[in-house]
Amino acid sequence: MRILHVTPMYSPAVGGAEWHAQRLSECLASRGHEVTVVTSNVGSVWSRAFANLPRMEILQGVRVERLHPQGGRLGGFVSAWQNLRGGYRSSKWVLGCDGVALIGGHPALLQLIPFLARTDADIVGVFNWRWPPAYHAYLARKWKRFTLVAIPLFHPAEEWAHRPLHKKMLGKCDAAIANTAYEAEFMSGFAKIPVEVAGVGVDPEKYEDRNGMEVRKQYGLASFPVVGFVGRQDCGKGADTVLRAMRIVWRTDREARFLMAGFQPSPDREVEALLHSLTNFERERLVRIRNFAEAEKPSIFDALDVFVMPSMAESFGIAYLDAWMCGKPVIGARIGPTECVIEENRDGLLVAPRDPEDTARAILDLLCNSAKREALGRRGQRKVVERYTWERVAERVEKFYMAVCASKIGPSRRLAA
């Protein structure tokens, strides 16, 4: 198959959605398909600046084409039009409020419209609908008939996922891929199209050489019980909730340490305020790692006793898979997507969203029970190997793509996630 993937950002930009698009594209290319990725020429997820990366290059068998994040000539025309007297009002009349916000938002890949008008791909998959390129693909689909598959990565707990415009956008798609059964059900409220629940994955071989003891030695964690948060250090991911929970945990377990790791594109005021308010006692028990190489991630997870990420900003939560691959129990928020991933009291625990006391209770429950920690982590690891490797995910997507291309697909087939 000739597969074209559209994603707002791509490597070297770092993020869960970017990694998802990258590994799925690479796995499909390794299975013999001709895979092209069209993305913006930026160096990080939150950067608006042109990064001057190669316009086209082959990465791991995938042809990557990068467009200017300001939309090129077409983007310049749209921007100039909206700045004219009455231009914004006329654009709003034609496109609606959501359409106006998306057509010129960042990254503004309006060049994608003529690009897709010329494509000869068998299938076009569009990732990460939080950002404007999905809307640009929708506009292109109105002008040319091509097989379009939505891969929205919806975060149903966040406002952007509920844009009324998504009903029209999904209505133009031939099919969709969801990360969880919850997301598939969420999409069914917008349009009745075939949906495959493919999930996300990890590469098990990357965890074979993990060395948590080295991380503990490097950061002075010794044999103390270690609670870890690994993710974007902001409120959406639950970093503030875990910080508040640890202050409660330290009242009972004075030996516990908290390792907080993850990139931070811009300071989160609430998280920074909480960190600033820590007492000397609490600060001595905190290890903060702002940035780390992808290769270091398995060892960081391996250094933990408990992984906790009560995130509201999730379509799936790949970090839970990272922790499970290291045999660690996980704690997540009791929201629809996460409930599809974590089986409560089997491979992890669920807590009330944004509830530090409930989160602290779950942390203490696991810190006090090593047998339970080991059992939950072991079951989680087995589940990942059986269901959530990138090769297994790519196999599901490949079969679905082929079925869509062959127009032989029936009602939504939803695999358990």
C-alpha positions as a LaTeX table, in Angstrom:
\begin{tabular}{lrrr}
\hline
Residue & $x$ (\AA) & $y$ (\AA) & $z$ (\AA) \\
\hline
Met1 & 0.00 & 0.00 & 0.00 \\
Arg2 & 0.98 & 3.61 & $-0.52$ \\
Ile3 & 0.28 & 5.14 & 2.89 \\
Leu4 & 0.33 & 8.86 & 3.61 \\
His5 & 0.30 & 9.94 & 7.24 \\
Val6 & $-0.39$ & 13.55 & 8.20 \\
Thr7 & 0.78 & 14.62 & 11.65 \\
Pro8 & 1.19 & 18.16 & 13.04 \\
Met9 & 4.67 & 17.43 & 14.45 \\
Tyr10 & 7.18 & 14.64 & 13.98 \\
Ser11 & 10.67 & 13.71 & 15.13 \\
Pro12 & 12.75 & 15.49 & 16.40 \\
Ala13 & 9.67 & 16.95 & 18.15 \\
Val14 & 9.09 & 14.93 & 21.33 \\
Gly15 & 5.66 & 13.90 & 22.61 \\
Gly16 & 3.33 & 10.93 & 22.92 \\
Ala17 & 1.36 & 11.71 & 19.75 \\
Glu18 & 4.58 & 12.33 & 17.81 \\
Trp19 & 6.05 & 9.02 & 18.98 \\
His20 & 2.79 & 7.26 & 18.07 \\
Ala21 & 2.88 & 8.60 & 14.50 \\
Gln22 & 6.57 & 7.81 & 14.16 \\
Arg23 & 6.57 & 4.22 & 15.41 \\
Leu24 & 3.38 & 3.27 & 13.56 \\
Ser25 & 4.79 & 4.72 & 10.32 \\
Glu26 & 8.13 & 2.95 & 10.79 \\
Cys27 & 6.51 & $-0.40$ & 11.56 \\
Leu28 & 4.25 & $-0.18$ & 8.51 \\
Ala29 & 7.28 & 0.71 & 6.35 \\
Ser30 & 9.14 & $-2.31$ & 7.75 \\
Arg31 & 6.20 & $-4.48$ & 6.67 \\
Gly32 & 6.83 & $-3.51$ & 3.05 \\
His33 & 4.50 & $-0.54$ & 2.58 \\
Glu34 & 5.46 & 2.76 & 0.98 \\
Val35 & 4.96 & 5.23 & 3.83 \\
Thr36 & 5.17 & 9.01 & 3.57 \\
Val37 & 4.72 & 11.38 & 6.52 \\
Val38 & 3.74 & 15.01 & 5.92 \\
Thr39 & 4.37 & 17.27 & 8.88 \\
Ser40 & 5.44 & 20.77 & 9.91 \\
Asn41 & 9.04 & 21.95 & 9.89 \\
Val42 & 9.35 & 22.61 & 13.62 \\
Gly43 & 11.82 & 21.30 & 16.16 \\
Ser44 & 9.54 & 20.87 & 19.17 \\
Val45 & 5.86 & 20.35 & 19.93 \\
Trp46 & 5.25 & 23.86 & 21.28 \\
Ser47 & 7.51 & 25.82 & 18.93 \\
Arg48 & 6.04 & 28.09 & 16.28 \\
Ala49 & 9.40 & 28.80 & 14.67 \\
Phe50 & 10.53 & 27.38 & 11.34 \\
Ala51 & 13.26 & 24.85 & 12.26 \\
Asn52 & 15.04 & 24.65 & 8.89 \\
Leu53 & 15.05 & 20.86 & 9.06 \\
Pro54 & 15.47 & 19.00 & 5.74 \\
Arg55 & 12.49 & 19.59 & 3.43 \\
Met56 & 12.51 & 15.88 & 2.63 \\
Glu57 & 14.45 & 12.97 & 4.06 \\
Ile58 & 14.17 & 9.22 & 4.59 \\
Leu59 & 14.07 & 8.21 & 8.26 \\
Gln60 & 13.91 & 4.51 & 9.17 \\
Gly61 & 12.36 & 3.69 & 5.79 \\
Val62 & 9.76 & 6.48 & 6.03 \\
Arg63 & 9.74 & 9.40 & 3.59 \\
Val64 & 9.29 & 12.54 & 5.72 \\
Glu65 & 8.17 & 15.77 & 4.01 \\
Arg66 & 8.14 & 18.92 & 6.11 \\
Leu67 & 6.02 & 21.98 & 5.28 \\
His68 & 6.51 & 25.51 & 6.57 \\
Pro69 & 4.50 & 25.94 & 9.80 \\
Gln70 & 3.09 & 29.30 & 8.64 \\
Gly71 & 1.29 & 27.76 & 5.67 \\
Gly72 & 3.42 & 29.03 & 2.79 \\
Arg73 & 1.83 & 31.34 & 0.21 \\
Leu74 & $-1.65$ & 30.04 & 0.91 \\
Gly75 & $-1.17$ & 30.66 & 4.61 \\
Gly76 & 0.02 & 34.18 & 3.86 \\
Phe77 & $-3.07$ & 34.83 & 1.73 \\
Val78 & $-5.45$ & 33.60 & 4.46 \\
Ser79 & $-3.68$ & 35.69 & 7.09 \\
Ala80 & $-3.79$ & 38.80 & 4.89 \\
Trp81 & $-7.48$ & 38.25 & 4.11 \\
Gln82 & $-8.42$ & 37.98 & 7.78 \\
Asn83 & $-6.57$ & 41.22 & 8.50 \\
Leu84 & $-8.59$ & 43.12 & 5.91 \\
Arg85 & $-11.62$ & 45.05 & 7.04 \\
Gly86 & $-14.47$ & 42.54 & 7.17 \\
Gly87 & $-12.09$ & 39.69 & 6.32 \\
Tyr88 & $-12.36$ & 37.93 & 9.65 \\
Arg89 & $-16.14$ & 38.30 & 9.68 \\
Ser90 & $-16.48$ & 36.86 & 6.18 \\
Ser91 & $-14.14$ & 33.97 & 7.05 \\
Lys92 & $-16.24$ & 33.24 & 10.12 \\
Trp93 & $-19.40$ & 33.24 & 7.98 \\
Val94 & $-17.89$ & 30.72 & 5.55 \\
Leu95 & $-15.95$ & 28.51 & 7.96 \\
Gly96 & $-17.63$ & 28.98 & 11.34 \\
Cys97 & $-15.91$ & 29.85 & 14.62 \\
Asp98 & $-13.97$ & 26.58 & 14.92 \\
Gly99 & $-12.97$ & 26.68 & 11.27 \\
Val100 & $-11.55$ & 30.20 & 11.54 \\
Ala101 & $-9.62$ & 29.25 & 14.66 \\
Leu102 & $-8.16$ & 26.16 & 12.98 \\
Ile103 & $-7.43$ & 27.33 & 9.46 \\
Gly104 & $-4.78$ & 29.79 & 10.58 \\
Gly105 & $-3.75$ & 28.16 & 13.85 \\
His106 & $-0.35$ & 26.65 & 14.53 \\
Pro107 & 0.96 & 24.79 & 12.66 \\
Ala108 & $-0.89$ & 26.26 & 9.65 \\
Leu109 & $-0.24$ & 23.63 & 7.01 \\
Leu110 & $-2.50$ & 25.11 & 4.35 \\
Gln111 & $-0.04$ & 23.80 & 1.73 \\
Leu112 & $-1.45$ & 20.43 & 2.73 \\
Ile113 & $-4.63$ & 21.17 & 0.75 \\
Pro114 & $-2.96$ & 21.27 & $-2.71$ \\
Phe115 & $-0.55$ & 18.53 & $-1.56$ \\
Leu116 & $-3.46$ & 16.16 & $-0.87$ \\
Ala117 & $-5.18$ & 17.24 & $-4.07$ \\
Arg118 & $-2.22$ & 15.73 & $-5.93$ \\
Thr119 & $-1.73$ & 12.61 & $-3.82$ \\
Asp120 & $-1.88$ & 9.14 & $-5.32$ \\
Ala121 & $-1.78$ & 7.43 & $-1.90$ \\
Asp122 & $-4.03$ & 4.44 & $-1.35$ \\
Ile123 & $-4.90$ & 5.72 & 2.10 \\
Val124 & $-4.40$ & 8.93 & 4.07 \\
Gly125 & $-4.30$ & 8.73 & 7.87 \\
Val126 & $-4.54$ & 12.00 & 9.83 \\
Phe127 & $-3.17$ & 12.07 & 13.39 \\
Asn128 & $-3.76$ & 14.33 & 16.39 \\
Trp129 & $-6.88$ & 16.41 & 15.81 \\
Arg130 & $-6.03$ & 18.87 & 18.56 \\
Trp131 & $-4.03$ & 20.82 & 15.96 \\
Pro132 & $-5.07$ & 22.47 & 12.64 \\
Pro133 & $-3.64$ & 20.01 & 10.03 \\
Ala134 & $-6.61$ & 17.66 & 10.51 \\
Tyr135 & $-8.88$ & 20.53 & 9.46 \\
His136 & $-6.69$ & 21.27 & 6.45 \\
Ala137 & $-7.01$ & 17.62 & 5.40 \\
Tyr138 & $-10.79$ & 17.89 & 5.83 \\
Leu139 & $-10.86$ & 20.90 & 3.48 \\
Ala140 & $-8.78$ & 18.98 & 0.93 \\
Arg141 & $-11.18$ & 16.03 & 1.18 \\
Lys142 & $-14.02$ & 18.34 & 0.15 \\
Trp143 & $-12.22$ & 19.01 & $-3.14$ \\
Lys144 & $-10.77$ & 15.60 & $-3.98$ \\
Arg145 & $-11.92$ & 12.07 & $-3.29$ \\
Phe146 & $-9.23$ & 10.07 & $-1.48$ \\
Thr147 & $-9.50$ & 7.39 & 1.19 \\
Leu148 & $-9.29$ & 9.22 & 4.51 \\
Val149 & $-8.83$ & 7.60 & 7.93 \\
Ala150 & $-9.09$ & 9.66 & 11.12 \\
Ile151 & $-6.58$ & 8.97 & 13.91 \\
Pro152 & $-7.72$ & 11.80 & 16.21 \\
Leu153 & $-6.13$ & 10.75 & 19.54 \\
Phe154 & $-9.08$ & 12.42 & 21.26 \\
His155 & $-8.70$ & 13.41 & 24.91 \\
Pro156 & $-12.40$ & 13.30 & 25.87 \\
Ala157 & $-11.75$ & 15.03 & 29.21 \\
Glu158 & $-10.39$ & 18.11 & 27.42 \\
Glu159 & $-12.41$ & 20.87 & 25.80 \\
Trp160 & $-10.80$ & 20.71 & 22.35 \\
Ala161 & $-12.09$ & 17.17 & 21.80 \\
His162 & $-15.70$ & 18.44 & 21.87 \\
Arg163 & $-15.53$ & 20.88 & 18.96 \\
Pro164 & $-18.84$ & 20.74 & 17.02 \\
Leu165 & $-16.77$ & 20.84 & 13.82 \\
His166 & $-15.57$ & 17.29 & 14.49 \\
Lys167 & $-18.96$ & 15.99 & 13.39 \\
Lys168 & $-18.39$ & 17.39 & 9.87 \\
Met169 & $-14.75$ & 16.33 & 9.83 \\
Leu170 & $-15.47$ & 12.74 & 10.83 \\
Gly171 & $-18.37$ & 12.68 & 8.40 \\
Lys172 & $-15.88$ & 13.19 & 5.57 \\
Cys173 & $-13.72$ & 10.26 & 6.73 \\
Asp174 & $-14.07$ & 6.73 & 5.40 \\
Ala175 & $-13.03$ & 5.18 & 8.73 \\
Ala176 & $-11.26$ & 5.91 & 12.00 \\
Ile177 & $-8.74$ & 4.38 & 14.35 \\
Ala178 & $-9.16$ & 4.76 & 18.11 \\
Asn179 & $-6.79$ & 4.10 & 20.98 \\
Thr180 & $-9.46$ & 2.69 & 23.30 \\
Ala181 & $-13.03$ & 1.44 & 23.18 \\
Tyr182 & $-13.98$ & 4.58 & 25.09 \\
Glu183 & $-12.55$ & 6.81 & 22.35 \\
Ala184 & $-14.33$ & 4.69 & 19.71 \\
Glu185 & $-17.64$ & 5.21 & 21.52 \\
Phe186 & $-16.87$ & 8.92 & 21.85 \\
Met187 & $-16.37$ & 9.15 & 18.08 \\
Ser188 & $-19.63$ & 7.34 & 17.40 \\
Gly189 & $-21.37$ & 10.40 & 18.83 \\
Phe190 & $-20.01$ & 12.44 & 15.92 \\
Ala191 & $-20.33$ & 10.07 & 12.94 \\
Lys192 & $-21.27$ & 6.49 & 12.14 \\
Ile193 & $-18.15$ & 5.25 & 10.40 \\
Pro194 & $-16.12$ & 2.05 & 10.81 \\
Val195 & $-13.77$ & 2.27 & 13.79 \\
Glu196 & $-10.86$ & 0.03 & 14.75 \\
Val197 & $-9.47$ & 0.08 & 18.28 \\
Ala198 & $-5.77$ & $-0.42$ & 17.69 \\
Gly199 & $-4.22$ & 0.97 & 20.87 \\
Val200 & $-0.60$ & 2.08 & 21.16 \\
Gly201 & 2.58 & 0.15 & 21.80 \\
Val202 & 6.13 & $-0.18$ & 23.03 \\
Asp203 & 9.24 & $-1.95$ & 21.75 \\
Pro204 & 10.01 & $-4.67$ & 24.34 \\
Glu205 & 13.66 & $-5.02$ & 23.35 \\
Lys206 & 14.33 & $-1.46$ & 24.55 \\
Tyr207 & 13.72 & $-2.56$ & 28.13 \\
Glu208 & 16.18 & $-5.46$ & 28.16 \\
Asp209 & 19.16 & $-3.35$ & 29.26 \\
Arg210 & 17.38 & $-1.10$ & 31.76 \\
Asn211 & 19.33 & $-0.25$ & 34.88 \\
Gly212 & 17.25 & 1.27 & 37.63 \\
Met213 & 20.01 & 0.79 & 40.19 \\
Glu214 & 22.26 & 3.15 & 38.23 \\
Val215 & 19.53 & 5.83 & 38.28 \\
Arg216 & 19.06 & 5.35 & 42.01 \\
Lys217 & 22.81 & 5.70 & 42.53 \\
Gln218 & 23.02 & 8.79 & 40.32 \\
Tyr219 & 20.28 & 10.63 & 42.22 \\
Gly220 & 20.99 & 9.39 & 45.74 \\
Leu221 & 17.83 & 7.28 & 46.00 \\
Ala222 & 19.64 & 4.26 & 47.50 \\
Ser223 & 17.09 & 1.70 & 48.73 \\
Phe224 & 14.41 & 4.21 & 49.68 \\
Pro225 & 10.85 & 3.56 & 48.41 \\
Val226 & 10.49 & 5.61 & 45.22 \\
Val227 & 7.25 & 6.99 & 43.80 \\
Gly228 & 7.59 & 8.25 & 40.24 \\
Phe229 & 5.81 & 10.57 & 37.85 \\
Val230 & 7.16 & 10.48 & 34.28 \\
Gly231 & 5.43 & 12.78 & 31.83 \\
Arg232 & 4.87 & 16.39 & 30.88 \\
Gln233 & 5.18 & 18.34 & 34.12 \\
Asp234 & 1.87 & 20.19 & 34.08 \\
Cys235 & $-1.60$ & 20.06 & 35.62 \\
Gly236 & $-3.16$ & 18.31 & 32.63 \\
Lys237 & $-0.95$ & 15.30 & 33.26 \\
Gly238 & $-1.67$ & 15.42 & 36.99 \\
Ala239 & 1.73 & 16.65 & 38.20 \\
Asp240 & 0.08 & 19.04 & 40.65 \\
Thr241 & $-2.15$ & 16.29 & 42.05 \\
Val242 & 0.83 & 14.00 & 42.65 \\
Leu243 & 2.82 & 16.76 & 44.36 \\
Arg244 & $-0.07$ & 17.43 & 46.72 \\
Ala245 & $-0.51$ & 13.69 & 47.27 \\
Met246 & 3.17 & 13.25 & 48.16 \\
Arg247 & 2.88 & 15.92 & 50.85 \\
Ile248 & 0.19 & 13.70 & 52.40 \\
Val249 & 2.27 & 10.53 & 51.89 \\
Trp250 & 5.25 & 12.09 & 53.70 \\
Arg251 & 3.16 & 12.52 & 56.83 \\
Thr252 & 2.98 & 8.71 & 57.05 \\
Asp253 & 6.08 & 7.51 & 55.19 \\
Arg254 & 9.01 & 9.83 & 55.86 \\
Glu255 & 11.39 & 7.58 & 53.91 \\
Ala256 & 9.54 & 7.80 & 50.58 \\
Arg257 & 11.18 & 9.66 & 47.71 \\
Phe258 & 9.45 & 11.29 & 44.76 \\
Leu259 & 11.08 & 11.22 & 41.31 \\
Met260 & 9.46 & 13.69 & 38.93 \\
Ala261 & 10.71 & 13.37 & 35.34 \\
Gly262 & 9.57 & 14.76 & 32.01 \\
Phe263 & 9.93 & 17.61 & 29.59 \\
Gln264 & 8.33 & 20.96 & 30.30 \\
Pro265 & 7.79 & 23.08 & 27.17 \\
Ser266 & 6.88 & 26.08 & 29.33 \\
Pro267 & 6.58 & 26.46 & 33.12 \\
Asp268 & 3.21 & 25.49 & 34.56 \\
Arg269 & 2.48 & 28.21 & 37.12 \\
Glu270 & 0.55 & 25.98 & 39.49 \\
Val271 & 3.17 & 23.22 & 39.44 \\
Glu272 & 5.99 & 25.73 & 39.91 \\
Ala273 & 4.13 & 27.38 & 42.80 \\
Leu274 & 3.70 & 24.01 & 44.50 \\
Leu275 & 7.38 & 23.20 & 44.06 \\
His276 & 8.33 & 26.59 & 45.48 \\
Ser277 & 6.11 & 25.98 & 48.53 \\
Leu278 & 7.79 & 22.70 & 49.52 \\
Thr279 & 9.42 & 22.61 & 52.92 \\
Asn280 & 13.11 & 21.75 & 53.26 \\
Phe281 & 12.09 & 18.28 & 54.44 \\
Glu282 & 9.94 & 17.75 & 51.34 \\
Arg283 & 12.46 & 19.27 & 48.95 \\
Glu284 & 15.15 & 16.88 & 50.21 \\
Arg285 & 12.93 & 13.98 & 49.19 \\
Leu286 & 12.25 & 15.23 & 45.66 \\
Val287 & 14.32 & 14.39 & 42.58 \\
Arg288 & 13.41 & 16.38 & 39.49 \\
Ile289 & 14.62 & 15.42 & 36.00 \\
Arg290 & 13.51 & 17.97 & 33.43 \\
Asn291 & 14.80 & 16.34 & 30.26 \\
Phe292 & 16.24 & 12.96 & 29.38 \\
Ala293 & 17.08 & 10.96 & 26.28 \\
Glu294 & 14.58 & 8.37 & 25.04 \\
Ala295 & 17.17 & 5.66 & 25.72 \\
Glu296 & 17.22 & 6.61 & 29.42 \\
Lys297 & 13.48 & 6.15 & 29.91 \\
Pro298 & 13.48 & 2.38 & 30.69 \\
Ser299 & 16.07 & 2.85 & 33.45 \\
Ile300 & 14.11 & 5.73 & 34.97 \\
Phe301 & 10.96 & 3.60 & 35.15 \\
Asp302 & 13.01 & 0.68 & 36.48 \\
Ala303 & 14.18 & 2.84 & 39.39 \\
Leu304 & 10.61 & 3.26 & 40.67 \\
Asp305 & 8.57 & 1.21 & 43.12 \\
Val306 & 5.27 & 2.82 & 42.07 \\
Phe307 & 4.38 & 4.82 & 38.97 \\
Val308 & 1.60 & 7.38 & 39.35 \\
Met309 & 0.14 & 9.61 & 36.64 \\
Pro310 & $-3.47$ & 10.67 & 37.37 \\
Ser311 & $-3.67$ & 12.43 & 34.01 \\
Met312 & $-6.76$ & 14.03 & 32.52 \\
Ala313 & $-5.00$ & 14.73 & 29.20 \\
Glu314 & $-5.05$ & 11.21 & 27.80 \\
Ser315 & $-6.22$ & 9.26 & 24.80 \\
Phe316 & $-4.47$ & 6.15 & 26.14 \\
Gly317 & $-1.42$ & 6.78 & 28.34 \\
Ile318 & 1.67 & 5.13 & 26.87 \\
Ala319 & 3.61 & 5.81 & 30.08 \\
Tyr320 & 1.61 & 3.06 & 31.81 \\
Leu321 & 3.04 & 0.60 & 29.27 \\
Asp322 & 6.57 & 1.86 & 30.00 \\
Ala323 & 6.07 & 1.21 & 33.71 \\
Trp324 & 4.53 & $-2.22$ & 33.15 \\
Met325 & 7.41 & $-3.28$ & 30.90 \\
Cys326 & 9.65 & $-2.66$ & 33.91 \\
Gly327 & 7.31 & $-4.71$ & 36.12 \\
Lys328 & 5.97 & $-1.71$ & 38.04 \\
Pro329 & 2.41 & $-1.15$ & 39.30 \\
Val330 & 0.64 & 1.95 & 38.00 \\
Ile331 & $-1.87$ & 4.47 & 39.34 \\
Gly332 & $-4.08$ & 6.44 & 36.94 \\
Ala333 & $-7.13$ & 8.68 & 37.08 \\
Arg334 & $-10.57$ & 7.10 & 36.87 \\
Ile335 & $-11.47$ & 8.57 & 33.47 \\
Gly336 & $-12.89$ & 6.74 & 30.45 \\
Pro337 & $-9.70$ & 6.22 & 28.39 \\
Thr338 & $-7.58$ & 5.17 & 31.38 \\
Glu339 & $-10.24$ & 2.74 & 32.62 \\
Cys340 & $-9.83$ & 0.95 & 29.28 \\
Val341 & $-6.09$ & 0.58 & 29.88 \\
Ile342 & $-5.72$ & $-0.11$ & 33.61 \\
Glu343 & $-7.64$ & $-3.04$ & 35.06 \\
Glu344 & $-8.21$ & $-1.95$ & 38.63 \\
Asn345 & $-6.65$ & $-4.21$ & 41.28 \\
Arg346 & $-5.32$ & $-6.48$ & 38.54 \\
Asp347 & $-2.46$ & $-4.47$ & 37.05 \\
Gly348 & $-2.90$ & $-1.07$ & 38.69 \\
Leu349 & $-5.11$ & 1.24 & 40.71 \\
Leu350 & $-7.50$ & 4.01 & 39.69 \\
Val351 & $-8.12$ & 7.17 & 41.70 \\
Ala352 & $-10.60$ & 10.00 & 41.60 \\
Pro353 & $-9.47$ & 12.73 & 39.16 \\
Arg354 & $-7.70$ & 15.72 & 40.71 \\
Asp355 & $-8.01$ & 14.17 & 44.20 \\
Pro356 & $-4.71$ & 14.30 & 46.15 \\
Glu357 & $-6.12$ & 12.42 & 49.14 \\
Asp358 & $-7.35$ & 9.48 & 47.06 \\
Thr359 & $-4.05$ & 9.48 & 45.16 \\
Ala360 & $-2.08$ & 9.46 & 48.42 \\
Arg361 & $-4.22$ & 6.57 & 49.70 \\
Ala362 & $-3.41$ & 4.51 & 46.60 \\
Ile363 & 0.31 & 5.32 & 46.81 \\
Leu364 & 0.49 & 4.28 & 50.47 \\
Asp365 & $-1.49$ & 1.12 & 49.72 \\
Leu366 & 1.18 & 0.03 & 47.24 \\
Leu367 & 4.19 & 1.22 & 49.23 \\
Cys368 & 3.01 & $-0.87$ & 52.18 \\
Asn369 & 2.47 & $-4.06$ & 50.18 \\
Ser370 & 5.42 & $-5.36$ & 48.15 \\
Ala371 & 3.57 & $-8.54$ & 47.14 \\
Lys372 & 0.74 & $-6.51$ & 45.66 \\
Arg373 & 3.18 & $-4.26$ & 43.82 \\
Glu374 & 4.92 & $-7.23$ & 42.27 \\
Ala375 & 1.68 & $-8.96$ & 41.29 \\
Leu376 & 0.20 & $-5.86$ & 39.64 \\
Gly377 & 3.43 & $-5.10$ & 37.80 \\
Arg378 & 3.85 & $-8.69$ & 36.59 \\
Arg379 & 0.30 & $-8.83$ & 35.20 \\
Gly380 & 0.75 & $-5.48$ & 33.51 \\
Gln381 & 3.97 & $-6.60$ & 31.87 \\
Arg382 & 2.30 & $-9.73$ & 30.53 \\
Lys383 & $-0.58$ & $-7.69$ & 29.12 \\
Val384 & 1.78 & $-5.35$ & 27.28 \\
Val385 & 3.72 & $-8.19$ & 25.67 \\
Glu386 & 0.50 & $-9.91$ & 24.58 \\
Arg387 & $-1.37$ & $-6.84$ & 23.29 \\
Tyr388 & 0.59 & $-3.63$ & 23.18 \\
Thr389 & 3.81 & $-3.97$ & 21.22 \\
Trp390 & 4.20 & $-1.70$ & 18.19 \\
Glu391 & 4.37 & $-4.74$ & 15.93 \\
Arg392 & 0.99 & $-5.96$ & 17.18 \\
Val393 & $-0.50$ & $-2.48$ & 16.85 \\
Ala394 & 0.91 & $-2.12$ & 13.32 \\
Glu395 & $-0.54$ & $-5.50$ & 12.37 \\
Arg396 & $-4.02$ & $-4.39$ & 13.47 \\
Val397 & $-3.70$ & $-1.07$ & 11.61 \\
Glu398 & $-2.35$ & $-2.78$ & 8.49 \\
Lys399 & $-5.30$ & $-5.18$ & 8.32 \\
Phe400 & $-7.73$ & $-2.34$ & 8.88 \\
Tyr401 & $-6.13$ & $-0.16$ & 6.20 \\
Met402 & $-6.28$ & $-3.03$ & 3.72 \\
Ala403 & $-9.94$ & $-3.66$ & 4.53 \\
Val404 & $-10.80$ & 0.02 & 4.11 \\
Cys405 & $-8.93$ & 0.20 & 0.81 \\
Ala406 & $-10.73$ & $-2.87$ & $-0.42$ \\
Ser407 & $-14.08$ & $-1.38$ & 0.66 \\
Lys408 & $-14.94$ & $-4.71$ & 2.29 \\
Ile409 & $-15.33$ & $-3.46$ & 5.83 \\
Gly410 & $-18.66$ & $-3.71$ & 7.58 \\
Pro411 & $-19.88$ & $-2.25$ & 10.88 \\
Ser412 & $-17.36$ & $-1.07$ & 13.48 \\
Arg413 & $-15.08$ & $-3.83$ & 14.68 \\
Arg414 & $-13.87$ & $-3.01$ & 18.14 \\
Leu415 & $-11.08$ & $-5.04$ & 19.61 \\
Ala416 & $-10.86$ & $-5.06$ & 23.38 \\
Ala417 & $-8.35$ & $-2.48$ & 24.53 \\
\hline
\end{tabular}
